[in-house]
């Protein structure tokens, strides 16, 4: 339980420094479908199909822990795709992304910029958002960090250009760009922009809230988290714990903690109810109703805890008839919370 007084608003809570570039394209399948797809992409790629070459490359990059050899092979396939079709959008975008983050190649943001500005990516929401990210995160003129200066070359921070690219990207459907626009209003100071409605961007919780809301309505997880915090703390909007709970529950259900549920189920199937219980209890702490119900069920049907070792068992015994069954007692309370 987090006390309200301990919940601070800074870059770690509202992610004001966490500008988003687009995630990798994940290709998931059941059984051996991924293997069959790779065979198909490899076959078509041999005949110079840029789409197949690109998807084959992405299948290598999206492995849980791609080896250095897999990354280099993926880059080779993406380069082949651009040779076959110079303005191929998918291969140009991912080559730009790899050069920007320095995965498999030396970090070179200037080269990434050239990929993102390829004619094939004109009005592409991911590329426009990436260009905005470059200008927002580039070193300013007083920055002396040699590694950053080397990576970005002649590109310097320009928040006006970043705003323009984020705005264009948001207009063609990029949710990350909407999120990034909100973050620009959480920066200290102000900067001028070319806009018919406003001449500058300055710190504003209310405007940041508006952008986060439009992104969250389309399913953006980080934006929903920020909205939950802002409603809890009454920043740029009205205070409401109920609304905050709604947004934060959405984050819990689709965020990284959602993995707790299938992991718990797998442990149950393996005959490890105690290990599964720990997963479900953690999910329950995140407010997931399925976590609450499964915790209650496992406690009710298994002797997980020894009632004699419960530190408050003697106190509860004073108000009950007979010895306390700790598992049934906890199961009852988890069922009760699930109903609420």
HELIX and SHEET records of a PDB file:
HELIX    1   1 UNK A    4  UNK A    6  5                                   3    
HELIX    2   2 UNK A   11  UNK A   14  1                                   4    
HELIX    3   3 UNK A   33  UNK A   46  1                                  14    
HELIX    4   4 UNK A   50  UNK A   61  1                                  12    
HELIX    5   5 UNK A   68  UNK A   84  1                                  17    
HELIX    6   6 UNK A   89  UNK A  101  1                                  13    
HELIX    7   7 UNK A  109  UNK A  116  1                                   8    
HELIX    8   8 UNK A  119  UNK A  121  5                                   3    
HELIX    9   9 UNK A  125  UNK A  137  1                                  13    
HELIX   10  10 UNK A  146  UNK A  152  1                                   7    
HELIX   11  11 UNK A  159  UNK A  171  1                                  13    
HELIX   12  12 UNK A  175  UNK A  184  1                                  10    
HELIX   13  13 UNK A  205  UNK A  216  1                                  12    
HELIX   14  14 UNK A  221  UNK A  233  1                                  13    
HELIX   15  15 UNK A  241  UNK A  254  1                                  14    
HELIX   16  16 UNK A  256  UNK A  258  5                                   3    
HELIX   17  17 UNK A  259  UNK A  269  1                                  11    
HELIX   18  18 UNK A  273  UNK A  285  1                                  13    
HELIX   19  19 UNK A  289  UNK A  301  1                                  13    
HELIX   20  20 UNK A  307  UNK A  309  5                                   3    
HELIX   21  21 UNK A  313  UNK A  317  1                                   5    
HELIX   22  22 UNK A  326  UNK A  339  1                                  14    
SHEET    1   A 2 UNK A 190  UNK A 192  0                                        
SHEET    2   A 2 UNK A 200  UNK A 202 -1                                        
END                                                                             
